[in-house]
């Protein structure tokens, strides 16, 4: 089973492909971060152009890795809607691509992700980073919090096949 975990964001969109083999071992196949910037060489980049970059890059990832499922962290509602609206746009791009590619999409709350990966629903980002390193048997630590979040949401799906335990 190949799972694409995505941490959607307009400035930085983390992604990771994790495979669970027949021995129930996790393998991190690839990961990365799609970055868009407000300004490029003193030219303001339009929101539509930034979303097109995310769309194009995620489309390449879906074509190349052909995941069985895509997983994202549920977006919470915030009083600071201006900060969240761009994340909602990026999330919409993920849903659109899953519809176009006919790939099932799952979303999980942050608490569910933390519980499923670390066993503690209030784990810190630092704790999650350490447990991810252990679960994937990585020699190197991944420093991007967006990539770590994408890995965590993919691991959450793989660890919650018995969903009744995590609802």
trRosetta pair geometry for C-beta under 8 A, 3 or more apart (Angstrom, degrees):
i j d omega theta_ij theta_ji phi_ij phi_ji
1 19 6.8 159 82 -151 46 61
1 20 5.1 -2 57 49 98 98
1 68 5.3 -75 -153 32 73 151
1 69 7.6 0 -177 15 104 106
1 158 7.2 158 95 -109 127 95
2 17 6.2 -6 -171 -170 101 99
2 18 7.5 159 -152 82 53 38
2 19 5.0 -24 -98 -96 71 86
2 29 7.3 -7 -134 -4 105 150
2 65 6.3 -164 166 160 143 99
2 66 7.0 75 71 95 149 63
2 67 4.6 -129 116 -126 99 62
2 68 5.3 129 55 -2 69 87
3 17 7.3 157 80 -153 45 50
3 18 5.2 -18 61 63 96 87
3 19 7.6 170 18 -85 71 36
3 20 7.6 34 -4 -9 111 98
3 67 6.0 73 -138 -160 14 119
3 68 6.8 -43 -75 54 56 90
3 69 5.5 -18 -118 70 77 92
3 70 7.7 146 -166 -103 63 24
3 71 6.0 5 -177 2 110 118
3 154 4.3 145 114 -155 116 95
3 157 5.4 173 -141 75 148 135
3 158 6.0 -128 -3 -51 153 99
4 15 6.5 -12 -173 -166 94 102
4 16 7.4 159 -154 81 50 41
4 17 5.5 -21 -98 -97 71 73
4 61 6.9 118 -135 139 137 118
4 62 7.3 -51 -42 -93 170 70
4 65 6.7 126 -78 93 112 136
4 67 3.9 -118 -19 -36 101 165
4 69 7.3 -163 31 97 74 45
4 70 4.7 -24 72 -112 105 74
4 71 7.1 165 84 23 52 69
4 154 6.9 -108 143 -98 10 118
5 15 6.9 159 85 -154 57 49
5 16 4.9 -7 56 58 103 92
5 17 8.0 -170 20 -79 72 26
5 18 6.7 25 -7 5 111 110
5 70 8.0 157 -89 -163 22 56
5 71 5.1 -27 -107 72 67 99
5 72 7.5 141 -163 -86 56 42
5 149 7.9 -164 148 122 117 53
5 150 4.1 137 112 173 96 64
5 151 5.9 155 68 -84 149 14
5 152 7.1 155 -178 57 154 41
5 153 4.2 147 -151 74 110 89
5 154 3.0 -101 -40 -38 117 94
5 155 7.4 -12 -62 -2 151 61
5 156 8.0 109 -113 28 125 92
5 157 7.5 -164 -84 8 95 118
6 13 6.8 -8 -168 177 96 95
6 14 7.1 155 -158 88 45 59
6 15 5.1 -8 -105 -104 73 83
6 58 7.4 27 -112 -122 139 123
6 70 6.4 7 -2 -174 117 100
6 71 7.2 164 22 82 73 47
6 72 4.9 -31 72 -92 92 92
6 94 5.6 175 96 -116 158 138
6 150 5.6 3 -115 -125 17 103
6 153 7.2 -63 47 76 39 143
7 13 6.8 175 85 -161 64 48
7 14 3.9 17 44 52 113 104
7 15 7.5 -143 25 -64 69 43
7 72 7.4 150 -93 -143 28 78
7 73 6.5 19 -116 12 71 115
7 146 4.7 -165 85 -163 135 69
7 147 7.5 -120 22 -67 130 16
7 149 3.8 77 -91 95 141 116
7 150 4.4 -102 -10 -57 92 79
7 153 6.9 160 -69 0 76 132
8 13 5.6 -5 -136 -129 43 99
8 72 5.9 12 -14 -145 107 131
8 75 7.7 -52 65 -68 119 114
8 87 6.0 114 110 -165 94 73
8 90 4.0 164 176 118 102 108
8 91 4.6 148 87 -74 164 64
8 93 7.5 158 -138 53 123 97
8 94 5.6 -100 -80 -23 129 134
9 12 5.1 6 86 71 131 56
9 13 5.1 -168 49 -80 69 60
9 14 7.5 39 18 0 113 75
9 86 7.5 39 -168 118 57 99
9 87 5.6 -25 -112 -109 58 84
9 90 5.6 -29 55 52 3 170
9 146 6.4 -91 20 -123 136 126
10 13 7.6 44 -76 -53 10 98
10 36 6.3 -73 164 63 64 122
10 47 7.8 -39 -149 -141 137 82
10 50 5.9 44 -172 139 94 134
10 51 7.6 -42 -127 -75 92 71
10 54 7.5 -83 -128 -46 48 142
10 86 3.7 -57 -16 163 144 114
10 87 6.6 -103 -16 -69 88 43
10 89 6.4 39 -81 69 111 113
10 90 5.2 -145 -67 -46 60 121
11 35 6.9 -4 162 -149 58 68
11 36 6.2 -122 -128 65 32 73
11 37 7.2 55 -140 -96 81 43
11 38 7.9 -28 -101 -35 98 83
11 86 7.7 50 -21 132 77 142
12 33 5.4 -15 -163 -174 96 114
12 34 7.3 147 -156 75 42 51
12 35 5.5 -6 -101 -103 72 75
12 144 7.6 -147 175 -165 138 117
12 146 4.7 -136 132 -47 114 164
13 33 6.9 146 71 -162 45 59
13 34 4.2 -14 59 57 104 103
13 35 7.9 -160 24 -68 70 34
13 54 5.5 90 -7 -128 159 109
13 57 7.8 140 73 83 128 131
13 58 7.5 -59 129 -62 145 111
13 90 5.8 -160 -92 -168 120 135
13 146 6.9 169 172 178 8 135
14 31 7.5 0 -175 -175 87 99
14 32 7.7 -178 -148 99 54 37
14 33 5.2 -25 -98 -104 64 82
14 144 6.2 166 -103 131 121 121
14 145 7.8 -125 -46 102 152 44
14 146 3.0 172 -39 141 118 83
14 147 4.3 -148 -150 -70 120 39
14 148 7.4 -42 180 30 162 43
14 149 5.7 111 64 58 144 92
14 150 4.0 -146 122 -21 99 121
15 31 6.5 -179 97 -149 56 60
15 32 5.9 -6 59 60 93 73
15 33 7.4 169 19 -89 72 34
15 34 7.0 41 -5 -12 115 99
15 58 7.2 169 -77 -109 152 83
15 61 6.1 -19 140 -149 158 168
15 147 7.5 -34 46 -117 31 69
15 150 5.1 -159 -117 -155 17 157
16 28 6.5 -45 -172 -146 111 97
16 30 7.4 -174 -147 96 51 47
16 31 4.0 -4 -106 -107 83 101
16 32 8.0 160 -79 17 55 48
16 147 6.1 100 -57 -167 110 75
16 150 4.3 141 5 116 96 108
16 151 4.4 4 52 -76 170 69
16 154 5.6 -119 89 1 102 144
17 28 7.5 113 80 -166 58 53
17 29 4.3 -49 100 61 107 113
17 30 5.0 25 36 50 113 80
17 31 7.1 -152 21 -70 64 59
17 61 7.6 -166 -53 -175 116 104
17 65 4.9 -115 -110 -157 152 157
17 67 6.4 -140 -127 -80 96 111
17 154 7.6 170 -136 -124 17 160
18 26 5.8 -15 -173 -164 113 100
18 27 6.9 151 -159 75 62 45
18 28 5.7 -32 -103 -102 80 56
18 29 6.8 -175 -98 5 23 86
18 136 7.7 -99 -122 -103 114 114
18 151 6.7 101 -52 -142 127 71
18 154 4.4 135 21 135 123 136
18 155 6.5 1 71 -66 176 67
18 158 6.7 -89 110 -29 127 144
19 26 7.4 143 77 -157 45 50
19 27 4.8 -20 62 61 94 99
19 29 5.6 68 -11 -42 107 115
20 24 6.3 -4 -178 -140 103 44
20 25 7.2 160 -152 73 58 33
20 26 5.8 -28 -97 -96 73 62
20 27 7.8 172 -85 18 26 76
20 158 5.1 153 -50 -143 137 128
21 24 7.2 -88 73 -19 62 14
21 25 5.2 -8 42 54 106 86
21 27 6.5 50 -28 -7 107 119
26 135 5.9 18 44 151 148 92
26 136 5.6 -81 107 -102 118 66
26 155 7.0 9 -123 -110 153 94
26 158 6.8 113 -98 118 109 164
27 136 7.7 108 -128 -148 20 85
28 31 6.4 -25 -180 -29 112 114
28 136 4.9 30 -27 -156 116 135
28 138 6.8 7 20 -76 144 110
28 151 6.9 -14 -113 -123 119 117
29 65 6.8 131 105 -132 144 122
30 65 7.0 -137 41 -83 124 132
31 142 7.0 -15 97 -126 155 147
31 147 5.1 84 163 -156 125 114
31 150 6.8 150 -143 87 104 128
31 151 6.7 -18 -107 -66 140 102
32 147 7.1 -167 93 -102 3 114
33 144 5.5 -122 -57 -167 139 163
33 146 5.5 89 -118 86 111 128
33 147 5.8 -80 -61 -56 98 98
34 53 6.8 162 175 134 112 95
34 54 5.6 120 124 -114 145 66
34 57 4.5 150 -112 93 129 157
34 58 7.1 -61 -36 -49 158 80
36 45 7.1 -136 178 105 98 148
36 49 8.0 159 -156 112 127 77
36 50 4.0 113 160 -146 152 93
36 53 5.0 144 -89 68 114 143
36 54 6.7 -64 -29 -46 132 90
37 40 5.8 119 79 -65 117 82
37 45 6.6 96 87 20 64 137
38 44 6.6 -29 162 -141 77 73
38 45 6.3 -170 -173 43 26 91
39 42 6.6 9 -177 -104 115 18
39 43 6.7 143 -157 65 68 38
39 44 5.9 -39 -99 -96 74 50
39 45 6.8 -171 -95 0 20 87
40 43 5.5 -32 70 60 73 93
40 45 5.6 56 2 -47 106 116
45 49 4.9 -114 -178 82 92 131
45 50 5.8 106 126 -55 117 91
46 49 4.6 98 60 3 82 101
46 50 7.2 -148 98 -4 46 85
47 50 5.7 -57 -151 36 34 111
47 51 6.3 31 154 -17 68 106
47 86 7.5 -127 -135 -116 110 95
47 89 7.2 -51 178 173 114 172
48 51 5.8 -54 -146 38 32 110
48 52 6.3 37 152 -24 64 105
49 52 5.5 -51 -149 32 32 115
49 53 6.8 38 151 -23 62 99
50 53 5.7 -48 -156 27 35 113
50 54 6.9 32 148 -14 63 102
51 54 5.6 -52 -152 37 38 112
51 55 6.2 42 149 -22 68 106
51 89 5.9 -85 -95 153 123 115
51 90 7.2 -145 -116 -89 81 59
51 93 5.9 -169 -164 -71 91 132
52 55 5.4 -50 -144 37 33 116
52 56 6.1 33 157 -19 66 107
53 56 6.0 -56 -145 38 27 109
53 57 6.2 20 160 -13 63 111
54 57 6.1 -62 -144 41 26 106
54 58 6.1 18 163 -11 65 113
54 90 5.7 -111 -164 -131 169 88
54 93 5.2 74 110 114 119 168
55 58 6.3 -65 -145 42 22 104
55 59 6.1 27 157 -25 62 111
55 93 5.2 -119 -78 -155 79 118
55 96 7.5 -28 -118 84 107 128
55 97 6.8 177 -142 -65 71 113
56 59 5.7 -56 -148 33 26 115
56 60 6.7 29 154 -20 62 103
57 60 5.8 -51 -154 31 33 112
57 61 6.6 33 149 -18 64 105
58 61 5.4 -52 -149 35 38 115
58 62 6.3 39 153 -20 68 103
58 93 6.8 127 31 137 149 109
58 94 6.8 -117 -163 -100 163 66
58 97 5.5 -108 117 -52 121 173
59 62 5.8 -53 -148 36 31 111
59 63 6.4 29 154 -17 64 107
59 97 6.1 -139 -81 -128 71 122
60 63 5.8 -58 -148 39 30 110
60 64 6.1 23 158 -17 66 113
61 64 5.9 -59 -142 40 27 108
61 65 6.0 -13 174 14 66 115
62 65 7.0 -72 -128 52 18 84
62 66 7.2 70 173 -87 54 36
62 67 6.9 -76 -127 20 66 93
62 70 7.9 -29 -101 -73 106 127
62 97 6.1 -172 -30 165 155 120
62 101 5.3 -102 167 -81 142 165
62 103 7.0 -131 -145 -16 119 153
63 66 7.4 2 -172 -61 20 74
67 70 6.0 106 90 -69 138 69
67 103 6.6 64 82 -152 88 141
68 103 7.7 151 156 -148 20 97
68 104 7.7 -9 147 42 63 105
69 103 6.7 161 -121 174 30 93
69 104 5.0 -35 -118 78 87 98
69 105 7.3 153 -170 -98 75 28
69 106 6.3 16 173 1 123 107
69 157 6.5 -166 104 175 134 155
70 94 6.7 -171 148 -178 140 103
70 97 8.0 97 -55 94 172 104
70 98 5.3 -124 39 -92 139 118
70 103 5.5 74 -9 125 106 125
70 104 7.4 176 29 91 71 48
70 105 4.8 -25 74 -109 98 79
70 106 7.5 170 88 25 49 65
71 105 7.3 161 -87 -162 33 60
71 106 4.9 -18 -109 69 83 93
71 107 7.1 153 -161 -94 61 36
71 108 6.8 11 -173 -1 108 107
71 153 4.8 -174 123 143 107 98
71 154 5.6 155 53 -91 126 50
71 156 6.8 -177 162 67 148 100
71 157 4.5 -131 -74 -40 154 134
72 91 6.6 142 152 -131 159 91
72 94 5.9 86 -55 129 146 163
72 105 7.0 0 9 -173 102 106
72 106 7.8 168 28 88 60 49
72 107 5.1 -25 74 -108 81 87
72 108 7.9 175 92 25 38 70
72 153 6.1 14 -141 166 17 159
73 107 6.8 62 165 -161 10 84
73 108 6.1 -52 -119 71 54 74
73 109 7.4 49 -165 -162 78 15
73 110 5.9 47 -166 -78 124 68
73 113 5.9 -35 -107 -37 103 148
73 149 6.5 -58 -18 174 139 108
73 153 5.1 -116 -52 -89 80 131
74 107 4.5 105 -74 150 73 116
74 108 6.2 -130 -15 90 92 20
74 109 4.9 -28 37 -87 127 53
74 110 7.4 -108 55 -24 84 65
75 84 7.0 127 179 -169 116 109
75 87 6.0 157 -125 125 128 116
75 88 6.1 153 139 -88 170 73
75 91 5.7 -81 -33 -56 136 161
76 109 7.9 69 -70 -141 99 86
76 110 7.4 -43 -33 -6 122 117
77 84 7.4 119 -143 140 39 171
78 81 6.4 171 82 -75 81 45
78 83 6.7 -53 97 69 148 105
78 84 4.7 154 36 -41 119 139
80 83 4.5 17 129 19 111 117
80 84 6.6 122 95 -15 72 96
81 84 5.6 -69 -145 46 40 105
81 85 5.9 53 160 -45 76 98
82 85 6.2 -38 -142 9 26 114
83 86 7.6 -66 179 26 32 100
83 87 7.8 20 138 -6 62 112
84 87 5.3 -59 -161 39 54 115
84 88 6.2 56 144 -24 79 101
85 88 5.4 -51 -152 33 37 115
85 89 6.6 42 149 -22 66 99
86 89 5.5 -45 -151 30 38 115
86 90 6.6 37 150 -16 65 102
87 90 5.7 -53 -150 38 35 110
87 91 6.3 39 149 -22 66 105
88 91 5.4 -51 -146 36 33 115
88 92 6.4 41 152 -25 63 101
89 92 5.6 -51 -154 30 32 116
89 93 6.9 37 147 -22 62 98
90 93 5.6 -46 -157 26 38 116
90 94 7.0 40 146 -19 64 99
91 94 5.6 -50 -157 31 39 114
91 95 6.6 36 148 -15 68 104
92 95 5.6 -54 -148 39 36 111
92 96 6.2 40 153 -23 67 105
93 96 5.6 -52 -147 35 31 114
93 97 6.4 29 156 -17 64 105
94 97 6.0 -57 -149 37 28 108
94 98 6.4 28 154 -18 64 107
94 105 7.1 124 140 -131 98 142
95 98 5.7 -55 -147 37 31 111
95 99 6.4 34 153 -20 64 105
95 105 6.3 -123 -111 43 65 172
96 99 5.7 -58 -154 35 30 112
96 100 6.4 27 152 -17 66 107
97 100 5.6 -54 -144 38 34 111
97 101 6.0 13 162 -1 69 112
97 103 7.9 -11 125 39 77 119
98 101 6.2 -65 -137 52 27 97
98 102 7.9 -166 166 9 55 1
98 103 4.7 -99 -145 70 75 89
98 104 7.3 -45 -173 113 119 6
98 105 4.3 7 -160 -48 172 119
99 102 7.5 21 -175 -74 28 41
106 157 5.8 122 72 -107 142 117
108 112 4.4 -123 -177 88 101 125
108 113 5.1 124 112 -58 124 84
108 116 7.5 -52 -171 11 154 141
108 153 6.1 173 45 -142 117 87
108 156 5.1 -136 60 130 172 147
108 157 7.3 -145 -32 -64 134 73
108 160 7.6 139 -105 22 137 160
109 112 4.6 97 56 4 80 103
109 113 7.1 -143 94 -6 43 85
110 113 5.7 -53 -150 34 33 113
110 114 6.4 31 154 -17 66 107
111 114 5.9 -56 -149 38 30 110
111 115 6.2 30 154 -18 65 109
111 121 4.5 24 -168 -169 86 105
111 122 7.5 -7 -125 -69 86 55
112 115 5.7 -56 -144 39 29 111
112 116 6.0 23 161 -15 66 112
112 121 7.6 5 -69 -125 24 98
112 156 6.4 85 126 -164 86 132
112 160 7.3 21 172 -83 107 156
112 166 5.3 85 -147 167 96 111
113 116 6.1 -62 -144 40 24 106
113 117 6.1 6 165 -5 63 116
113 149 8.0 30 157 -157 158 71
113 152 5.2 71 173 140 115 107
113 153 5.5 -44 -117 -93 128 63
113 156 4.4 -71 -122 -72 65 147
114 117 6.3 -68 -140 44 23 99
114 118 5.7 -31 -177 32 65 113
114 120 6.4 -61 151 93 101 58
114 121 5.2 103 89 -148 111 33
114 122 6.7 120 130 -33 153 9
114 123 4.4 -178 -163 35 109 99
114 128 6.5 -84 -117 -80 77 116
114 152 7.7 7 -79 -180 48 133
115 118 7.3 -71 -115 57 13 74
115 119 6.8 22 -164 -143 50 13
115 120 6.8 -136 -105 81 54 11
115 121 4.1 2 -66 -80 100 79
115 166 6.1 158 99 -133 126 95
116 155 7.1 163 119 118 103 80
116 156 4.2 97 78 -135 141 72
116 159 4.4 145 176 88 98 123
116 160 5.0 -50 -120 -52 138 106
116 166 5.6 15 -72 -114 103 145
117 123 7.6 -111 80 48 98 155
117 128 6.1 47 105 -136 138 90
117 131 5.9 127 147 106 92 132
117 132 7.0 -7 -177 -72 129 79
117 135 7.4 -91 -161 -25 84 158
117 152 5.1 -52 -55 -149 164 86
117 155 5.0 75 -105 102 101 125
117 156 5.8 -56 -45 -72 95 75
117 159 6.6 169 -80 18 48 155
118 123 4.1 63 63 -63 160 160
118 127 5.8 57 -131 135 153 109
118 128 5.9 -92 -48 -94 127 64
118 131 4.8 -177 -101 -3 83 167
120 123 4.6 110 84 -58 100 91
120 127 7.3 -38 64 137 127 152
123 127 4.2 -123 -170 88 99 131
123 128 5.4 119 123 -54 124 83
123 131 7.6 -32 -168 3 156 139
124 127 4.7 101 52 5 76 100
124 128 7.1 -138 96 -2 42 86
125 128 5.7 -54 -149 38 33 113
125 129 6.3 39 152 -25 65 104
125 145 5.9 -8 -167 -133 138 114
125 148 7.2 94 -169 104 90 141
126 129 5.7 -52 -150 31 30 114
126 130 6.7 27 154 -17 63 105
127 130 5.9 -56 -152 36 32 110
127 131 6.4 24 156 -13 67 108
128 131 5.9 -60 -145 40 31 105
128 132 6.1 36 156 -24 67 107
128 148 6.4 115 116 160 108 116
128 152 5.5 -5 -176 -94 127 138
129 132 5.8 -54 -148 33 27 113
129 133 6.6 31 153 -21 61 105
129 141 6.8 48 166 -162 110 105
129 142 7.3 -144 -147 65 94 78
129 145 8.0 -68 -74 -109 117 68
129 148 5.2 -32 -98 -138 82 150
130 133 5.8 -54 -154 31 31 113
130 134 6.7 27 151 -15 64 106
131 134 5.5 -54 -150 39 37 112
131 135 6.0 37 154 -20 70 107
132 135 5.8 -54 -141 38 30 109
132 136 6.1 5 167 2 65 114
132 138 7.6 5 128 13 78 130
132 142 7.4 -60 111 37 132 116
132 148 6.0 -174 24 -147 166 88
132 151 5.3 78 -149 115 135 133
132 152 6.3 -79 -79 -74 123 78
132 155 7.0 -150 -114 -17 85 156
133 136 6.6 -70 -141 50 20 94
133 138 4.9 -93 -143 55 66 105
133 141 5.8 -29 -92 -107 135 74
133 142 7.7 -170 -80 13 88 82
134 137 7.3 17 -176 -74 30 46
135 155 6.4 60 122 -132 158 143
136 151 7.3 -53 -42 -169 145 132
138 141 7.1 124 112 -87 123 33
138 142 7.1 -30 155 -24 167 93
142 147 5.2 -108 163 101 131 126
142 148 5.7 166 95 -68 113 85
142 151 7.2 117 56 -15 156 148
144 147 4.0 72 82 10 114 106
144 148 6.6 177 93 -8 60 84
145 148 5.4 -54 -144 42 36 114
145 149 6.2 42 154 -24 67 103
146 149 5.7 -49 -147 34 29 112
146 150 6.6 32 151 -19 61 104
147 150 5.6 -53 -150 35 35 113
147 151 6.4 36 151 -19 66 103
148 151 5.6 -51 -146 36 33 112
148 152 6.2 37 153 -23 65 106
149 152 5.5 -51 -145 35 32 114
149 153 6.5 29 157 -18 65 103
150 153 6.1 -54 -147 35 29 106
150 154 6.6 28 153 -15 62 106
151 154 5.9 -60 -153 38 31 110
151 155 6.2 29 153 -16 68 109
152 155 5.7 -56 -146 40 30 110
152 156 6.2 42 151 -30 64 102
153 156 5.3 -41 -148 25 34 121
153 157 7.0 38 153 -19 60 96
154 157 6.0 -51 -159 30 35 110
154 158 6.7 27 149 -12 65 107
155 158 5.6 -59 -147 42 37 110
155 159 5.9 26 157 -13 71 113
156 159 6.0 -66 -143 44 25 103
156 160 5.9 4 165 -7 65 121
157 160 6.2 -73 -136 44 23 98
158 161 7.3 -14 -172 -38 32 97
160 163 5.4 57 161 -99 96 63
160 165 7.3 -148 -136 65 76 97
160 166 4.8 -52 -128 19 118 153
162 165 5.4 46 110 0 98 114
163 166 5.9 -80 -157 49 51 97
163 167 6.1 57 153 -46 86 103
164 167 6.2 -45 -140 10 33 115
